Amino acid sequence: MQKRNKVLSVLLSSLLVGSLLAGCGNGGNAGGAGGAGGGAATGSSVIKIATQSPLSGPQSLEGEGIKLGAELAVKDRAEDFKKLGFDIQLFPQDDQADPKQGVSNAEMLISDADVMAVIGHYNTGVAIPSSVKYEEATLAMVSPANTGVQLTEDGKKTVNRLVARNDKIAPAAAKYAVDKMGIKSVFVIHDKTAYGQGLADEVRKGFQALGVTELGYEGVTAGEKDYSAVINQVVAKKPDLIFFGGMYAEAGIIAKQAKEKGFAGKLMGGEGIESNDIYKIAGPAAEGIVYATVVGDVRSTDEGKKWVEKYKTTFSKDPAAFSAFAYDATLVALNGIEKAIKDNGNKKPSREQIAAAVRGTTDFKGFFTSVSFDEKGDNKSSKVYIYEYGKEKAEFKGEATQ
């Protein structure tokens, strides 16, 4: 009996030591303290590329398009990273187009030491507060869609975007409205968000500089179904143009209700009103809506047409408005990660190394756009394009000029 007790004691001691060692190992890998603070990388061969976009709610069509564009890029480059000894994984998150949810997701992402880059967001109002968290954790963010000026005005070293800012989009939109549409008077409406009001305020400057008469400036609440109070003002003042700073859901309602009340002018907006879902909301009133966007005509080249077919074959649906730029944004992030790996002796790099490599992107040839980030993280090669909704789809009008 004594001998048996001794053997049991030895076995129990061995198990206890093993458990303690295992616990230390797990704590070191998940301890996100180093990863969350942007410190040393873990020993894991997994590298996660997160996306943040609305995957539920009224903006989910475009949010899913961002996720799928990123997913396709990860698929296309997975084998290259496998040869380097790393497993690249997509880690999609639903920010619900809600700043609080975006920040909550960001906090979760930075606590996961394997998350090395974020592709997103769709909404500037979600991107700005979330980007504060990324900066604290030295976690690189590459946006395929955010145009709000403030996003890159705070000196953050981790926040980058492929697309033009509102202060570039707005004057180009105003000039097109005057030169090509003959606009002499405008009523400006915005949705009170960082994106929508920011764009509206910039376009007011553009119209003012071109001598266009402003007949009104009003804000509406996103998510409501009746904008009669503002539309009645528009109809009474008879502007040549309604310029709307906001998203396609509200733009569709405004277009439909304005037409029903006899408004005979045009409606124009920014890239936020770019979505095929606008036809479901506005019906026939969608036809003729003009918008300035940061995304060119994906199908304008043979390579682009092939990419669209590849996307459709992979996901059984057409690309959304920002799928192509999400693809390129992910390629930019992966290029930075690859460079950081090689600069780090083919070992897993830290978040700081990756963030520096991404910000240092110069003359990168994406599939749809060239990318060179300036000291703020804005793309020096960004452009602005004009589209007009036809009977069934948006028609490309060409590159806008300021």
MARVEXZA-92705 format. One record per residue (C-alpha): y, z, x; residue in one letter. Coordinates in nm, 2 decimals. Example, Ala and Ser with C-alpha at 12.3 -4.5 7.8 and 13.67 -1.06 7.14 Angstrom:
// MARVEXZA-92705
{{-0.45 0.78 1.23} "a"}
{{-0.11 0.71 1.37} "s"}
END
This chain:
// MARVEXZA-92705
{{0.00 0.00 0.00} "m"}
{{0.24 0.09 0.28} "q"}
{{0.17 -0.24 0.46} "k"}
{{0.23 -0.43 0.13} "r"}
{{0.56 -0.25 0.08} "n"}
{{0.67 -0.34 0.43} "k"}
{{0.59 -0.71 0.37} "v"}
{{0.78 -0.71 0.04} "l"}
{{1.08 -0.54 0.21} "s"}
{{1.09 -0.82 0.48} "v"}
{{1.07 -1.09 0.21} "l"}
{{1.35 -0.94 0.00} "l"}
{{1.57 -0.91 0.31} "s"}
{{1.51 -1.27 0.40} "s"}
{{1.59 -1.38 0.04} "l"}
{{1.91 -1.18 0.04} "l"}
{{2.03 -1.33 0.37} "v"}
{{1.95 -1.68 0.25} "g"}
{{2.15 -1.62 -0.07} "s"}
{{2.45 -1.49 0.12} "l"}
{{2.44 -1.79 0.35} "l"}
{{2.41 -2.03 0.06} "a"}
{{2.70 -1.85 -0.12} "g"}
{{2.92 -1.90 0.19} "c"}
{{2.83 -2.26 0.21} "g"}
{{2.91 -2.33 -0.15} "n"}
{{3.24 -2.14 -0.13} "g"}
{{3.34 -2.34 0.18} "g"}
{{3.28 -2.68 0.00} "n"}
{{3.42 -2.60 -0.34} "a"}
{{3.68 -2.36 -0.20} "g"}
{{3.95 -2.60 -0.28} "g"}
{{4.18 -2.37 -0.10} "a"}
{{4.18 -2.59 0.20} "g"}
{{4.16 -2.91 -0.02} "g"}
{{4.41 -2.78 -0.27} "a"}
{{4.66 -2.71 0.00} "g"}
{{4.60 -3.04 0.16} "g"}
{{4.42 -2.88 0.46} "g"}
{{4.10 -2.97 0.63} "a"}
{{3.85 -3.19 0.45} "a"}
{{3.51 -3.06 0.34} "t"}
{{3.18 -3.17 0.49} "g"}
{{3.10 -3.36 0.17} "s"}
{{3.05 -3.74 0.19} "s"}
{{3.20 -3.78 -0.16} "v"}
{{3.55 -3.91 -0.20} "i"}
{{3.69 -3.90 -0.55} "k"}
{{3.96 -4.13 -0.68} "i"}
{{4.11 -3.97 -0.99} "a"}
{{4.29 -4.16 -1.27} "t"}
{{4.54 -3.99 -1.51} "q"}
{{4.63 -4.19 -1.82} "s"}
{{4.60 -4.14 -2.20} "p"}
{{4.23 -4.20 -2.30} "l"}
{{4.28 -4.06 -2.65} "s"}
{{4.57 -4.09 -2.90} "g"}
{{4.79 -4.39 -2.99} "p"}
{{4.84 -4.50 -2.63} "q"}
{{4.47 -4.50 -2.54} "s"}
{{4.44 -4.88 -2.53} "l"}
{{4.68 -4.90 -2.23} "e"}
{{4.55 -4.57 -2.08} "g"}
{{4.19 -4.70 -2.08} "e"}
{{4.31 -5.02 -1.93} "g"}
{{4.44 -4.83 -1.63} "i"}
{{4.12 -4.64 -1.59} "k"}
{{3.91 -4.96 -1.61} "l"}
{{4.13 -5.14 -1.36} "g"}
{{4.08 -4.86 -1.12} "a"}
{{3.71 -4.85 -1.19} "e"}
{{3.67 -5.22 -1.11} "l"}
{{3.85 -5.17 -0.77} "a"}
{{3.62 -4.87 -0.69} "v"}
{{3.31 -5.08 -0.77} "k"}
{{3.44 -5.37 -0.56} "d"}
{{3.49 -5.15 -0.25} "r"}
{{3.21 -4.90 -0.29} "a"}
{{2.98 -5.08 -0.05} "e"}
{{3.24 -5.09 0.23} "d"}
{{3.27 -4.72 0.21} "f"}
{{2.90 -4.67 0.20} "k"}
{{2.88 -4.84 0.54} "k"}
{{3.12 -4.59 0.67} "l"}
{{2.91 -4.31 0.53} "g"}
{{3.11 -4.22 0.22} "f"}
{{3.04 -4.22 -0.15} "d"}
{{3.35 -4.34 -0.34} "i"}
{{3.36 -4.21 -0.70} "q"}
{{3.60 -4.26 -0.99} "l"}
{{3.71 -3.94 -1.16} "f"}
{{3.90 -4.03 -1.48} "p"}
{{4.11 -3.78 -1.66} "q"}
{{4.27 -3.80 -2.01} "d"}
{{4.64 -3.68 -1.98} "d"}
{{4.68 -3.75 -2.35} "q"}
{{5.04 -3.89 -2.28} "a"}
{{5.13 -3.52 -2.28} "d"}
{{5.32 -3.36 -1.98} "p"}
{{5.14 -3.02 -2.03} "k"}
{{4.80 -3.18 -2.02} "q"}
{{4.89 -3.40 -1.72} "g"}
{{5.00 -3.09 -1.53} "v"}
{{4.68 -2.90 -1.63} "s"}
{{4.47 -3.19 -1.52} "n"}
{{4.66 -3.21 -1.19} "a"}
{{4.59 -2.85 -1.12} "e"}
{{4.22 -2.91 -1.18} "m"}
{{4.23 -3.21 -0.95} "l"}
{{4.39 -3.04 -0.66} "i"}
{{4.14 -2.76 -0.68} "s"}
{{3.86 -3.01 -0.62} "d"}
{{3.86 -3.07 -0.24} "a"}
{{3.68 -3.41 -0.28} "d"}
{{3.97 -3.56 -0.48} "v"}
{{4.17 -3.76 -0.23} "m"}
{{4.40 -3.98 -0.44} "a"}
{{4.53 -4.01 -0.80} "v"}
{{4.60 -4.34 -0.98} "i"}
{{4.84 -4.29 -1.26} "g"}
{{5.02 -4.21 -1.48} "h"}
{{5.11 -4.44 -1.77} "y"}
{{5.40 -4.23 -1.89} "n"}
{{5.69 -4.14 -1.66} "t"}
{{5.74 -3.81 -1.86} "g"}
{{5.39 -3.71 -1.77} "v"}
{{5.41 -3.84 -1.41} "a"}
{{5.72 -3.65 -1.30} "i"}
{{5.59 -3.29 -1.37} "p"}
{{5.24 -3.38 -1.25} "s"}
{{5.37 -3.53 -0.93} "s"}
{{5.52 -3.19 -0.84} "v"}
{{5.16 -3.05 -0.83} "k"}
{{5.04 -3.34 -0.62} "y"}
{{5.32 -3.29 -0.37} "e"}
{{5.23 -2.92 -0.34} "e"}
{{4.87 -3.02 -0.26} "a"}
{{4.96 -3.32 -0.04} "t"}
{{4.75 -3.53 -0.27} "l"}
{{4.85 -3.90 -0.27} "a"}
{{4.95 -4.06 -0.60} "m"}
{{4.98 -4.43 -0.65} "v"}
{{5.13 -4.53 -0.99} "s"}
{{5.06 -4.87 -1.15} "p"}
{{5.30 -4.83 -1.43} "a"}
{{5.58 -4.56 -1.40} "n"}
{{5.93 -4.70 -1.39} "t"}
{{6.15 -4.39 -1.44} "g"}
{{6.40 -4.37 -1.16} "v"}
{{6.37 -3.99 -1.11} "q"}
{{6.00 -4.01 -1.01} "l"}
{{6.08 -4.11 -0.65} "t"}
{{6.42 -3.95 -0.62} "e"}
{{6.31 -3.60 -0.51} "d"}
{{6.19 -3.68 -0.16} "g"}
{{5.82 -3.64 -0.23} "k"}
{{5.60 -3.77 0.05} "k"}
{{5.29 -3.82 -0.17} "t"}
{{5.43 -4.01 -0.47} "v"}
{{5.43 -4.39 -0.46} "n"}
{{5.45 -4.68 -0.72} "r"}
{{5.38 -5.05 -0.73} "l"}
{{5.62 -5.13 -1.00} "v"}
{{6.00 -5.18 -1.03} "a"}
{{6.22 -4.89 -1.13} "r"}
{{6.43 -4.89 -1.45} "n"}
{{6.75 -4.94 -1.25} "d"}
{{6.60 -5.28 -1.14} "k"}
{{6.44 -5.37 -1.48} "i"}
{{6.74 -5.29 -1.69} "a"}
{{7.00 -5.52 -1.53} "p"}
{{6.75 -5.80 -1.52} "a"}
{{6.67 -5.75 -1.89} "a"}
{{7.04 -5.74 -1.98} "a"}
{{7.11 -6.06 -1.79} "k"}
{{6.82 -6.24 -1.96} "y"}
{{6.95 -6.13 -2.30} "a"}
{{7.29 -6.27 -2.23} "v"}
{{7.20 -6.59 -2.04} "d"}
{{6.90 -6.70 -2.24} "k"}
{{6.93 -6.53 -2.58} "m"}
{{7.31 -6.55 -2.62} "g"}
{{7.35 -6.18 -2.70} "i"}
{{7.70 -6.06 -2.75} "k"}
{{7.64 -5.73 -2.93} "s"}
{{7.37 -5.46 -2.90} "v"}
{{7.25 -5.15 -3.07} "f"}
{{7.05 -4.93 -2.83} "v"}
{{6.77 -4.70 -2.95} "i"}
{{6.55 -4.47 -2.73} "h"}
{{6.26 -4.24 -2.79} "d"}
{{6.41 -3.94 -2.61} "k"}
{{6.14 -3.95 -2.34} "t"}
{{6.21 -3.96 -1.96} "a"}
{{6.09 -4.32 -1.96} "y"}
{{6.25 -4.44 -2.29} "g"}
{{6.59 -4.28 -2.26} "q"}
{{6.60 -4.35 -1.88} "g"}
{{6.55 -4.72 -1.95} "l"}
{{6.80 -4.72 -2.24} "a"}
{{7.07 -4.55 -2.03} "d"}
{{7.02 -4.80 -1.75} "e"}
{{7.03 -5.10 -1.98} "v"}
{{7.36 -4.98 -2.14} "r"}
{{7.51 -5.01 -1.79} "k"}
{{7.37 -5.36 -1.76} "g"}
{{7.51 -5.47 -2.09} "f"}
{{7.85 -5.31 -2.03} "q"}
{{7.88 -5.49 -1.69} "a"}
{{7.82 -5.82 -1.87} "l"}
{{8.07 -5.76 -2.14} "g"}
{{7.83 -5.70 -2.43} "v"}
{{7.96 -5.49 -2.72} "t"}
{{7.76 -5.18 -2.79} "e"}
{{7.75 -5.11 -3.16} "l"}
{{7.54 -4.79 -3.15} "g"}
{{7.33 -4.56 -2.94} "y"}
{{7.07 -4.34 -3.11} "e"}
{{6.75 -4.15 -3.02} "g"}
{{6.44 -4.13 -3.24} "v"}
{{6.14 -3.90 -3.22} "t"}
{{5.82 -4.06 -3.10} "a"}
{{5.53 -4.02 -3.33} "g"}
{{5.72 -4.05 -3.66} "e"}
{{5.64 -4.32 -3.91} "k"}
{{5.98 -4.38 -4.07} "d"}
{{6.30 -4.47 -3.88} "y"}
{{6.50 -4.57 -4.18} "s"}
{{6.80 -4.35 -4.09} "a"}
{{6.86 -4.54 -3.77} "v"}
{{6.76 -4.88 -3.90} "i"}
{{7.01 -4.84 -4.19} "n"}
{{7.28 -4.80 -3.93} "q"}
{{7.16 -5.11 -3.74} "v"}
{{7.15 -5.33 -4.06} "v"}
{{7.50 -5.21 -4.15} "a"}
{{7.65 -5.30 -3.81} "k"}
{{7.46 -5.63 -3.76} "k"}
{{7.41 -5.64 -3.39} "p"}
{{7.27 -5.95 -3.22} "d"}
{{7.00 -5.73 -3.06} "l"}
{{6.82 -5.40 -3.09} "i"}
{{6.73 -5.28 -2.74} "f"}
{{6.46 -5.02 -2.77} "f"}
{{6.37 -4.78 -2.48} "g"}
{{6.02 -4.65 -2.57} "g"}
{{5.66 -4.74 -2.64} "m"}
{{5.49 -5.01 -2.84} "y"}
{{5.38 -4.78 -3.13} "a"}
{{5.74 -4.69 -3.22} "e"}
{{5.87 -5.04 -3.13} "a"}
{{5.63 -5.19 -3.38} "g"}
{{5.74 -4.96 -3.66} "i"}
{{6.11 -5.03 -3.59} "i"}
{{6.06 -5.40 -3.58} "a"}
{{5.86 -5.40 -3.91} "k"}
{{6.11 -5.17 -4.09} "q"}
{{6.41 -5.36 -3.96} "a"}
{{6.28 -5.69 -4.09} "k"}
{{6.20 -5.54 -4.42} "e"}
{{6.56 -5.42 -4.45} "k"}
{{6.69 -5.77 -4.37} "g"}
{{6.78 -5.74 -4.00} "f"}
{{6.82 -6.09 -3.87} "a"}
{{6.87 -6.02 -3.50} "g"}
{{6.63 -5.99 -3.21} "k"}
{{6.45 -5.69 -3.06} "l"}
{{6.40 -5.63 -2.69} "m"}
{{6.25 -5.36 -2.48} "g"}
{{6.08 -5.28 -2.15} "g"}
{{5.72 -5.27 -2.04} "e"}
{{5.65 -4.98 -2.27} "g"}
{{5.63 -5.22 -2.57} "i"}
{{5.37 -5.44 -2.39} "e"}
{{5.05 -5.41 -2.59} "s"}
{{4.84 -5.63 -2.82} "n"}
{{4.83 -5.33 -3.05} "d"}
{{5.19 -5.41 -3.15} "i"}
{{5.06 -5.68 -3.39} "y"}
{{4.86 -5.42 -3.58} "k"}
{{5.17 -5.21 -3.62} "i"}
{{5.44 -5.46 -3.68} "a"}
{{5.25 -5.75 -3.84} "g"}
{{5.45 -6.07 -3.85} "p"}
{{5.76 -5.88 -3.73} "a"}
{{5.61 -5.87 -3.38} "a"}
{{5.68 -6.24 -3.33} "e"}
{{5.99 -6.29 -3.14} "g"}
{{6.01 -5.95 -2.97} "i"}
{{6.11 -5.99 -2.61} "v"}
{{6.03 -5.75 -2.33} "y"}
{{6.10 -5.71 -1.96} "a"}
{{5.80 -5.59 -1.76} "t"}
{{5.69 -5.52 -1.41} "v"}
{{5.36 -5.71 -1.45} "v"}
{{5.34 -6.09 -1.40} "g"}
{{5.11 -6.34 -1.57} "d"}
{{4.76 -6.24 -1.45} "v"}
{{4.62 -6.57 -1.56} "r"}
{{4.88 -6.79 -1.38} "s"}
{{4.64 -6.85 -1.09} "t"}
{{4.28 -6.95 -1.05} "d"}
{{4.21 -6.63 -0.88} "e"}
{{4.37 -6.43 -1.16} "g"}
{{4.16 -6.62 -1.42} "k"}
{{3.84 -6.54 -1.23} "k"}
{{3.94 -6.17 -1.21} "w"}
{{4.01 -6.16 -1.59} "v"}
{{3.66 -6.31 -1.65} "e"}
{{3.51 -6.06 -1.41} "k"}
{{3.68 -5.77 -1.59} "y"}
{{3.56 -5.91 -1.93} "k"}
{{3.21 -5.94 -1.80} "t"}
{{3.21 -5.59 -1.66} "t"}
{{3.37 -5.41 -1.96} "f"}
{{3.32 -5.65 -2.25} "s"}
{{3.70 -5.65 -2.33} "k"}
{{4.02 -5.81 -2.21} "d"}
{{4.24 -5.64 -1.95} "p"}
{{4.52 -5.42 -2.09} "a"}
{{4.88 -5.45 -1.98} "a"}
{{4.84 -5.25 -1.66} "f"}
{{4.48 -5.31 -1.58} "s"}
{{4.56 -5.55 -1.30} "a"}
{{4.82 -5.32 -1.14} "f"}
{{4.58 -5.03 -1.17} "a"}
{{4.33 -5.24 -0.98} "y"}
{{4.59 -5.31 -0.70} "d"}
{{4.71 -4.95 -0.70} "a"}
{{4.35 -4.84 -0.64} "t"}
{{4.31 -5.09 -0.36} "l"}
{{4.62 -4.95 -0.20} "v"}
{{4.48 -4.60 -0.22} "a"}
{{4.14 -4.71 -0.09} "l"}
{{4.30 -4.90 0.20} "n"}
{{4.49 -4.58 0.30} "g"}
{{4.17 -4.38 0.28} "i"}
{{3.98 -4.63 0.49} "e"}
{{4.26 -4.63 0.75} "k"}
{{4.26 -4.25 0.76} "a"}
{{3.88 -4.23 0.80} "i"}
{{3.90 -4.47 1.10} "k"}
{{4.20 -4.29 1.25} "d"}
{{4.00 -3.97 1.22} "n"}
{{3.71 -4.09 1.42} "g"}
{{3.51 -4.20 1.11} "n"}
{{3.51 -3.85 0.98} "k"}
{{3.63 -3.74 0.64} "k"}
{{4.01 -3.72 0.66} "p"}
{{4.24 -3.45 0.52} "s"}
{{4.47 -3.51 0.23} "r"}
{{4.77 -3.51 0.47} "e"}
{{4.62 -3.79 0.67} "q"}
{{4.55 -4.00 0.36} "i"}
{{4.89 -3.93 0.21} "a"}
{{5.06 -4.05 0.53} "a"}
{{4.84 -4.36 0.55} "a"}
{{4.92 -4.45 0.19} "v"}
{{5.29 -4.40 0.23} "r"}
{{5.28 -4.61 0.55} "g"}
{{5.14 -4.91 0.35} "t"}
{{5.32 -5.23 0.47} "t"}
{{5.26 -5.59 0.38} "d"}
{{4.94 -5.51 0.19} "f"}
{{4.82 -5.81 0.00} "k"}
{{4.69 -5.68 -0.33} "g"}
{{4.52 -5.91 -0.57} "f"}
{{4.83 -5.95 -0.79} "f"}
{{5.12 -5.81 -0.58} "t"}
{{5.23 -5.74 -0.23} "s"}
{{5.30 -5.38 -0.14} "v"}
{{5.53 -5.23 0.11} "s"}
{{5.65 -4.87 0.04} "f"}
{{6.00 -4.76 0.14} "d"}
{{6.09 -4.41 0.24} "e"}
{{6.09 -4.30 -0.12} "k"}
{{5.76 -4.45 -0.21} "g"}
{{5.90 -4.74 -0.41} "d"}
{{5.75 -5.09 -0.35} "n"}
{{5.99 -5.32 -0.18} "k"}
{{5.81 -5.62 -0.32} "s"}
{{5.83 -5.52 -0.69} "s"}
{{5.95 -5.78 -0.95} "k"}
{{6.06 -5.81 -1.31} "v"}
{{5.92 -6.06 -1.56} "y"}
{{6.01 -6.16 -1.92} "i"}
{{5.77 -6.21 -2.21} "y"}
{{5.81 -6.30 -2.57} "e"}
{{5.56 -6.22 -2.85} "y"}
{{5.43 -6.54 -3.02} "g"}
{{5.22 -6.55 -3.33} "k"}
{{4.91 -6.41 -3.16} "e"}
{{5.00 -6.31 -2.81} "k"}
{{5.28 -6.25 -2.56} "a"}
{{5.40 -6.57 -2.39} "e"}
{{5.52 -6.56 -2.03} "f"}
{{5.88 -6.67 -1.99} "k"}
{{5.92 -6.63 -1.61} "g"}
{{6.06 -6.40 -1.35} "e"}
{{6.39 -6.23 -1.44} "a"}
{{6.68 -6.22 -1.21} "t"}
{{6.96 -5.96 -1.18} "q"}
END
